[in-house]
Amino acid sequence: MNRLGKKANETLIEMALSADDDIAVLTKFTPSQSEGEECNGPETISTAGSEIPSSSEGLNSTETTLLIPEHQVIDKRHQSKDSIFFRDGVRRIDFVLSYVDDLNKEWEKKLERRKEFESNLQKAGLELETEDKKESEDGKIFFVKIHAPWEVLITYAEVLNIKVPIRENDIPPMVENPLDCVLFPLRLPEKVMHPEPDYFTAPFSKDKQELYLINDESTFFSPSMRNRIVNYILTRCPYGTEEGKKKFGIKRLLNNGTYTAAYPLHDCQYWKKASDPNCDSERYTLYMEWARFLRFYKEQPLVLIRKYYGEKIGIYFAWLGFYTEMLFLAAVVGLICFLYGLFTMDENMSSKEICDPAIGGEIIMCPLCDRDCEYWRLNTTCESSQYSHLFDNVATLFFAIFMGIWVTLFLEFWKRRQARLKYEWDLVDFEEEQQQLQLRPEYEAKCTQKKKNPVTQEMEPYIPLTSQAVRFCISGATVLFWVSLIIASMIAVIVYRLAVYAAFASLMENTQTLQPISGVLTPQLATSVTASCLNFVIIMILNFFYERIAIWITDMEIPRTHMEYENRLTMKMFLFQFVNYYSSCFYVAFFKGKFVGYPGAYTYMFNRWRNEECDPAGCLIELTTQLTIVMAGKQIWGNIQEAIVPWICNWWGRRKARNNPENLYSRWEQDHDLQTFGALGLFYEYLEMVIQFGFITLFVASFPLAPLLALMNNILEIRVDSWKLTTQYRRPVAAKAHSIGVWQEILNGMAILSVVTNAFIVAFTSDMIPRLVYYYAYFENEHSPMSGYINNSLSVFLISDFPEENKPKENPENFVICRYRDYRYPPDHEKKYMHTMQFWHILAAKLAFIIIMEHVVFIVKFFVAWMIPDVPADVKAKIKREKYLTQKILHEYELEKLKERLCQGDTGATEKEFIATEGRMELSRAM
């Protein structure tokens, strides 16, 4: 059955140029209309046989006039404009363009561009209807509504290789999970989780429409498919020639101000269903079942998300939900490790000795800064050493190894989940969407030279190699400059730490009001907290500027395809964010306290500021503090940016509309007042989560509660992202994606790096290895092997050996010796102040531990990755079944067509062709 030209009463769109070159779009309707049909157009009276009016006979410029038979008068005040259809109530609005007719020097040029562009859209088969600015809320904005008729949809569905249903899925559903009864409170209703039956699908072809399950042409293509098709046309539609170059695409028209916005419509208001029974009100369903925080414990309606927003957004929420589910296991294990540290705090021999007045109270420590700092007793760090045990204990080692394996499980199980989604969402044969692989309009517009494509033998634009080299050099130099700027800012924060430490030490010793909290708020901790806060502020400032710089230099490179553009921008942004967010943590974990020297021979930064020392209990507590402040601060600030800022902007933009009746506030105006979810909207969401992934993997050995913080944030993040997308943003243009793209490779790289960083943290930042070496090789008491560890880990310095420039100004108690954290010979030894053999034993043990831990974790990781197949067995079977059925249906269809031709006496249909077609069917069955 041929569906082309099937409708008896086709909508006719004509374009007439009036005397002053204004465009009048005339829409001719059939005489009959169903009762109650919406026709909320302007108040215009016209006879059935009236002629096209001239520019002075009732038509304003760019105004659409409806020629309505039988003198029908439409009263706008009695018709609701909260509709997603044209004024005839039949044709669906697939896209909306808006513009402001401002009378400036560019006015005529913009008018000419709009005329040409809209004319070419009509030539492409799209139907337009314009709302005059008098009808808008502020009386300034014109709205051009676009509808794609059936002929356009089927043409571009074939071009975009869109898959459509051919037969209902006959594969039995999976065996019920025995835990379903337990998980029932987490489930959503079946009609929300699976709003449509499951079908076998095949790529659409105009010539084989009888194959597909087309029940209703108006609903066969979903709204997301329709807006994808219209957007494809908009991005490639020409609008004229300027400066000798052919100009095309809605993006350029938006950039030069010809149009102010281009967007598809939401199907209803989010807080109530649409009054039109033809509208599915999917936005309302998403809000009620998904976008409210009170539904945080419910599963996500991924099928509905994909149907409404497209696969690209659907796969993001699928990944985020899966990541959050996997975090639950890591959070539970991390919490157990933390509780172990909490319950064994009183049994920790190191903190007992530090807090003991007879041991820690008698150990005099060397000053922590030159001249101004005083000698201090070790027991003043009693409480901080106890808190350090929360994160620096045997469980830390176990958790570091566990997280190395957890990362592999997460990535491997995500591959399986992704494979299942690829099948369920018809993405199995999908390489990359045509829009992704085809040339970017910006690339075609900026390239002045062309060369022949060796594959297609067609002339294509290209950038000469010399031009590319220059652009890459400028881009690389810019990225290098900004990364250097981050490192410089980190050095500035280090200088701040070194410079203010003496001030904090002096302040806390001389201020009586701070004495009660001096045990908790030590000079080291005060310096670390303030430096971490300062570092976070600098991170946010640099991040703000670099985002714009990264987009600018990526645009300057002129990437060839959309995929290239996203990948280049992703790598630039991730490199910057990696250095920006993690540099301070790397400093505390691997550099602080490692290059201090010893009393009388300290090392100095820039020959001025003495390098920082770690707390006697180790640097791990400071790394924990740094990680907590940066990670928690980023998450809090991110949620403020994502939720509160758009809400305030929308509230401010809609403040005037609240005073008007709802039926005068049109659907296109409501969406126009929302925020724009740009092409890089998902990019920032992925970037935020990948940076968080780094925090919970790269440094997790220092903070077992990091996965728990991430879990709580992600539960909120899913609802914040869904809420803002459903209520605060215009509906994004649907796009396809079969995976999370380059982010998968970034996650794999971070997973491998995390094994190395955690091994180094356990070895060099925590006190785990020195304690184990003492326990097995240097213990002094067989009944209590760890007693005496603190005394053993502190070296002796003769105060009289201090140079004058380092010696403290005061020594009121006339101390003779002081202690410092290192393994060096005492002043009366022949190898005075040189490293002892124990130092080298500990160093060898640290290196051995790193090698053993890395190899063990990597072997387990690769074994687990090998054991877990990327594609589940049942998904493989379904893919084969669908391919077989598709081939069978297509071959049967071709055979039937061939039989018809033979019966009609078609000489072109030979008996050999018939036999060949039957043979192909048999071969397909056999395969």
Residue, then its C-alpha position, 0 to 999 in steps of 0.5 A: m500500500n502506497r502511503l504517499g499522497k494518501k490523504a484526500n485533503e492535504t494541507l497546501i502551503e504556498m508562499a506569496l510575495s506582496a508588493d513590499d516583499d513581505i512573506a505571507v504564508l497562506t494556509k488553506f483548510t478543508p471546509s469541515q472541522s470537527e466539533g470543539e476543534e481548537c482554532n485559536g488564531p487571530e481575529t480575521i474574517s475572510t470569505a471562502g472565495s476571497e483573493i489573496p490580500s495585498s500588503s494594504e488589505g489586512l496583512n501585517s508584515t510576516e503575519t499569517t492569515l487564515l482563510i476560514p470558510e463560512h465567515q467563521v470568526i475566531d475569538k482569541r480570548h475564548q481559546s487556550k493557547d497552551s497547545i502544541f498544535f497549529r491553529d487548525g488543531v491538527r498539525r503538531i508543532d515540531f519546532v519553534l523559532s523566535y525573533v525580535d523585529d528590532l529597527n537597527k542598522e542590521w534590521e533589513k539584513k536580518l529580514e532578508r535572511r529570515k525571508e530566504f531561510e523560511s522560504n527554503l524551509q518551505k521548499a524543503g517541505l516544512e509547514l510554517e505558521t507565524e505568531d505576530k508580535k502583538e500576540s506575544e506577552d511582551g509585544k516584541i517577539f515573533f514566533v515561527k511554528i514549524h510542522a513536518p508533514w508525513e512526506v518530510l518525515i518519511t524522507y528524512a527518516e530514511v536519510l537518518n536511518i531511523k529504526v521503526p517497528i516491524r513486528e511485536n517482540d515474541i521473545p519471552p521476558m527474562v525469568e523473574n528475579p526472586l528479589d522482586c518482592v523485596l525490591f517492589p517498593l523501589r519499582l515504578p508502575e509498569k505503564v511508566m516503566h514500559p509505556e509501549p510494547d516492545y517491537f522488533t525494528a528495522p531501518f525505515s525505507k520509503d519504498k517498503q512502508e507496508l512492512y512497518l506497523i503504521n497505525d496512525e501517521s500522526t503518531f508513528f514518529s514520536p515527538s523526539m524523532r520529529n524534532r530530530i528530523v526538523n533540527y537536521i533540516l534547520t542545521r543545513c538549510p541555506y539562507g543566502t550568500e554573504e561575502g562570497k560564501k554560501k551561508f546556511g544553518i540555524k546556528r549561524l542565524l542564532n549567533n548573528g541575532t537573526y533569530t533569538a531562539a530555536y527549540p522543540l516544545h514540551d508537550c504540556q505543563y509539568w505540574k498538570k496534564a494537557s487538556d488535549p486528549n491527543c497529547d500524551s503529557e509525558r512531561y507531567t508523568l516524568y515530573m510526577e514519577w521521576a523529577r521530584f526529590l520524594r521519589f529519590y528511592k524509586e528506579q528511573p523510567l529510562v524508556l520514557i526518558r529515552k522516548y521524551y528526550g532521546e537516547k543521548i540524554g537517556i544513556y546519561f541518566a542510565w549511566l548515572g543511575f548505574y554508577t549510583e547503584m554501584l556506589f552503594l556497595a563501595a559506601v557500605v564497605g567504606l563505612i565499615c572501614f571507618l567504623y572499624g577505625l572508630f571502634t579501635m581508636d582507644e586501642n591504637m598504641s601510637s595515639k596512646e603514647i602521644c597522649d600519655p603525659a609520661i611519654g608524649g608529655e616528656i617528648i620535646m619537639c623541635p620548632l615548626c618554623d624558624r625563629d618565631c616558633e617555640y619548642w612544643r610537647l608531643n602530647t599537644t597533638c593528642e586529639s589530632s593523632q586519635y582522629s588520624h587513626l580513623f583513616d590510617n589503620v589496617a582497614t585502609l589497606f583493605f579498602a584501597i585494594f577493594m576499591g581497585i577491584w570495585v572500579t573494574l567491576f563497575l566498568e565491566f558491569w556497565k559495559r553489560r548494562q550498556a550492551r542491553l540498552k543498545y539492544e533495547w533502544d535499537l542502537v545495535d548497528f549504530e556507529e554514530e549518528q549521521q549528524q555526528l559523522q557528517l561535516r559540521p556546518e561551521y566546518e563547511a562554512k569556514c573552509t574555503q578550499k575543497k578536495k576530492n574525497p577518495v571514497t565518495q569521489e565528491m568534492e569536500p571542504y578541507i583545511p590545509l595542513t599548514s593551517q591545521a598545524v598553526r591552529f593546533c600550535i596556538s591551541g596547545a600553547t593556550v592549554l599549556f599556559w592555563v595548566s601552568l597558571i593552575i600550577a602557579s596558583m597551587i604554588a601560591v597556595i603552598v607559599y600561603r601555607l608556609a607563610v601563615y603557619a608561623a602566624f597561626a602557631s604564634l596566635m594559638e600559643n599567645t591567645q588564651t581564648l583559643q586554648p580550649i580548642s588548641g588540642v583539636l585546632t592545631p596550627q597544622l590543621a588551621t593552616s590546612v583548612t584555610a589553605s584548602c578553602l582558599n584553594f577551592v575558591i581559586i579552583m572555581i575562579l580558574n574554572f569559570f574562565y577556562e571553560r570559555i577559553a576551552i570552547w574558544i580554542t576548540d572553535m578555533e581548531i574547526p573540528r570536522t565533525h560533531m564527534e571530533y568537536e566533543n572529543r577535543l573539547t572533552m580532552k581539553m576540559f578534563l585535562f584542565q579540571f584534572v590539574n585544577y581539582y587534583s593538584s592540591c591533593f597530589y601535593v599533600a599526598f606525595f610532596k608535603g613533608k617529604f622534602v623537609g630536611y632536618p633541624g639545622a639543614y632545612t630545605y626552603m622554597f625559593n630560599r625563603w619559606r621553610n617546607e612544611e612538615c607532617d603531623p607526628a601522626g602523619c599527613l593522611i589526616e591533612l589529605t582527608t581534610q583537603l579532599t573533604i573540603v574540595m569534594a564537598g565544596k564542589q558538590i554543594w556549589g554544583n547543585i547551587q549552580e544547577a538548581i537555584v540559578p536556573w530557578i531564579c532566572n526563570w522566576w525573573g523571566r516569568r514574573k510578568a506572565r503571572n498576572n495574565p490568564e493561563n489561556l493567553y500565555s502560549r505554550w511556545e512563550q512558556d518554553h521560550d521563557l525557560q533556560t536553554f539546555g545547550a549542546l554542551g549541557l550533558f558535557y558538563e554533567y558528565l564532567e562533574m561526575v567524572i571529577q567526582f569519580g576521580f575523588i572516590t578512586l584516586f584518593v580513596a585510601s585517605f578517606p573511606l567515607a568518600p563513596l558515601l558522600a558521593l552516594m548521597n550527592n548522586i541520589l540528590e544529583i539524579r533528582v536535581d538533574s531530572w527536575k531542572l531538565t523537566t521544569q527549568y529548561r527548554r526541551p532539548v533536541a533529541a539525539k542518538a548515542h550508543s555509549i557515554g563516548v570518550w568518557q568511557e576511556i577517561l574512566n578506564g584511565m582513571a581506574i588504572l591510575s587509581v591503583v597507583t595513587n592508592a598504593f603510593i598513599v598507603a606506602f608514603t602518606s600513611d604510617m602503615i608501612p613504618r608501623l609494620v616494619y617496626y612491628y616485625a623487625y624493630f619491636e622492643n617489647e615482645h608482649s606489646p610489639m607496638s609500644g615504643y613506636i613513637n619514640n623510635s620514629l622520632s630522631v634526636f637533635l642537639i639544640s646547640d647545633f641550631p644555626e643562629e638564623n634558625k634557632p628559636k628566639e626563646n628557650p625558657e626551660n633551657f631544653v638541651i635536645c628536641r625531637y623531629r620526625d625522621y630516621r637519623y642517627p643521634p648527635d653523638h653518633e659517628k654518622k651524625y644526622m645521617h639516615t639510619m638503616q631503619f630508614w632504608h628498610i622502611l623505604a625498601a618495604k614501601l617500594a616492595f609494597i607498591i610493586i606487590m599491591e599494584h601487581v596483585v590488584f592489576i592481576v585481579k582486575f584483568f582476570v575479572a575483566w576477562m571473566i565478565p563478558d561485555v555482552p550478556a548471553d540473552v542479549k546476543a540471542k535477542i540480537k540474532r533473533e531480531k536480525y534473522l526476523t528482519q532479514k526474513i521479513l524483508h526477503e519475503y516482502e521482496l519475493e511477494k513483490l517479485k511474484e506480483r511483477l511476474c503475474q502482471g507480465d513484467t518482462g523485467a522480472t525474470e525467473k532467474e531473479f525469482i530463484a535467486t531471491e528464494g535462494r537468498m531466503e533459504l540461505s538466510r534461514a540456514m545462517 
